[in-house]
Structures are given as C-alpha cells and as structure tokens.
Amino acid sequence: MIHRFGLMGLSLKDANKGCEALTFTFLRILLNIYKKEELEIICITKQDQLGLIRKNFPELNIRCSIFNIYSIKSWISTYNVICTCDAVFDGSYGDGFTGIYGFQRNVVQIMRKQIVYWAHRPLFLLPQTYGHYKPLLVNWSEWIINNSALAYARDDTAKLIKGNHVRTTADMAFLLPYEKNKFEISHSCVNIGINVSSLLWDKNTNKQFGLTVDYQKFYYDLISYLVGIGGCHIHLIAHVVDKDHFEATENDYRICCELKEKFGNDVVLAPAFEDAISAKSYIANMDFFLGSRMHSTIAAFSSRVVTIPFSYCHKFEALYYNLQYPYVIPATKKTTDEALIMFKEWFNNPQPLKDQAAKSLSLALKRLDSFQLNLREVLVAQKLL
C-alpha cells in the first residue's frame, strides 16, 4: 500500500539549517513508523530544491510542489495537490505559526493550514511554538489548532491555546543524528563554539526584536574576553548559510566572515555547512557553545555540549524553561554588561550546566518518545496505518 503525505512548513533544502533539522528528523520518524511500507512525500514549498534529501533518504519517493502565496492559480493548484494526499503534516518552520514575525506572516501561515481543511484532509500540527497572536487572528488561529488531527507544542506555549487539544513535547531536532568524526577538529585545548544571527547583527532588522543588549558589542566583547583568556579555540559557527546569496539578510555566514576578518588567527571560521547534519556534526565537537539561533543551541545541547542559549524572543525561554534548563541569557531583559556577566559566570563554572543539561536532555527525549507513540496511535485511529 502506498501512502501519500503532504509536508508544509518543512524545508528539504534551506539556508536555515534549523528548518532542515526539523524536516530530516520528522522524515526519520515517519520512516520508523511505516517501516517497509511505501511512502510518497510531496513537500509544498516555494522552491523546487531537494538539496541532499535523496542522499539522506534514498528509500523515499519525494518531490516538491511549488506554492507561490502571491498567485491565486498557485493557491488553487496547491489545493488540488492536497486533495490527492492522505494527510498533511505541518511544522510551520518551528515558529512560523506565531506572532513573532508580524501580522502578514501570521495570516499566511493560517491560510496555508486552512487549505487543508477545505480539502477535507487531516492536518497534523507537528511540535512547534504557538501563541502571542495578533488580536484579530487569535480566534482563527485557535480554531485551526483545535480542529487538527493532532497538535503538539515543542515548549510551554501549549498553555497559550484555549482548550486542552495541544500536547507538550520537545523540539524534534533533539533527535537529529550526527557524525562527530566527520570533521578533523583538534581537542588539544577547549573548543568554544560561537553562533551569531544576521537578523540580530544587522541594524535594519534587529529593531523588531526589542533587544536590550547591544548585540554587536556583546559579541565583540565576548570574543575579546575569550581571546584574552587564551588556551582555547574559538569557532565562529553559522547555522543559517546562504552560499548562493552572500549578502542576503538571512546569511549568518556573512557575519562570521566579518568577525573572522576582525579577529584573524585568534578565531576559527567553521565551514559553510551543506546540511543540518553536517552543522550538528561540527558543533558536537565543541566543549562549550553559545548561540543566538535556537536550533544551533539544540544541536549543541542534544550532542551533550555545555550550552548557553542567547534568547531574542519568548520561544527560547519557552523551550528551555519547559525542560527545566534555566541557563539562558534573556537578551530582551538584560543589559549588555549583565549578559556578559552571566556568560562569564557560567563559562567559569560549567558543572551546574552539565548536571542540569543531562536531566533536561533525558526529559526531552522521554517527551519525544511519547510524541512518537501518540502520533502512531492517531495515524491508526485515522486509518492511515
């Protein structure tokens, strides 16, 4: 029997390796559930790019269906594609179905999901962040959520949605595999991974997040402090990599190159990663990691690297506090000096972070086991398994 499933809000190839991490992990979950049954996957996306997906998943029959949100014809053709699917799994790129990125994006995410209901197909909302919707969109957003076949939050934002339909788990990327030996990295001294975000670095984009920390100064001072200590390798690690459009707003590698130019041989420029697995494989070699891209911190945390997330919005706190991990720098609540003090204190006394991270990771994996079990149960109930 062939099962045809649609994917929405999941990227097969993306400059943002966090988006890829969600897709790679979910496809592995799906394959584990369906074992040797034949699966046809249609990824509803804005670009016909498979990236390394067929290399990583040779057993899958997978293709893209282009969806241009600015074209009425495209909306109709997408509806027709969804009508051919048994069900649609929607990941919302982790945090797309929120109010974080403004009114317009919130509306688009609602409309994409609404098509599935118009096509009378089951909608599965995969673990993601919810809530803080704009006033005009609250009721519609909650209707979409509460009428889904399954809805999971990766954090404590489940409590923001009326009713008890949304269950809580952890981010799927905690399960992303990696190959630690893929990169030749010396372990003769401490390896410190530093991840920057181009959205927070650039003055024309960071205003929307309401940072109380001077982002550029924080990272300049942080790296200078680590250089002054000596005896460590400081790795500049991008988790959003757009090699085809170097000057793109969403290209963290561009900022890493700027920092490399400023600090020269005092820092190491990590590669421009091809996919999420490569990124995690490199990060897994760090002894200590600080990151502004949430999925870069998940890559570190889940590979048992001492991790300090640098939070620019509620999704960080929602994720890590839900796992009882308090070692997060809230950059919308602290000054630059306070943020640096927090880093130095935790960096110089990492044992409490290690101890709590072990407990928090165990909790995350346990919750993800429950999610997979429940997903299987609902698929059976929907006669899809």
Secondary structure, DSSP 8 states (H G I E B T S, - for coil): -EEEEEEES--SS-SBHHHHHHHHHHHHHHHHHHTTSEEEEEEEESS---TTHHHH-TT-EEEEEE--TT-HHHHHHHHHHHHTSSEEEE-TTTTSSSSTT-HHHHHHHHHHHHHHHHTT--EEEEEE------GGGHHHHHHHHHTSSEEEESSGGGGGSSSS--EE---GGGG----GGGS----SSEEEEEE--HHHHSHHHHGGGT-SS-HHHHHHHHHHHHHHH-SEEEEE--SB--TT-TT-SS-HHHHHHHHHHHHGGGSEE----SSHHHHHHHHTT-SEEEESSHHHHHHHHHTT-EEEEEESSHHHHHHHHHTT----EETTTS-HHHHHHHHHHHHH--HHHHHHHHHHHHHHHHHHHHHHHHHHHHHHHTT--
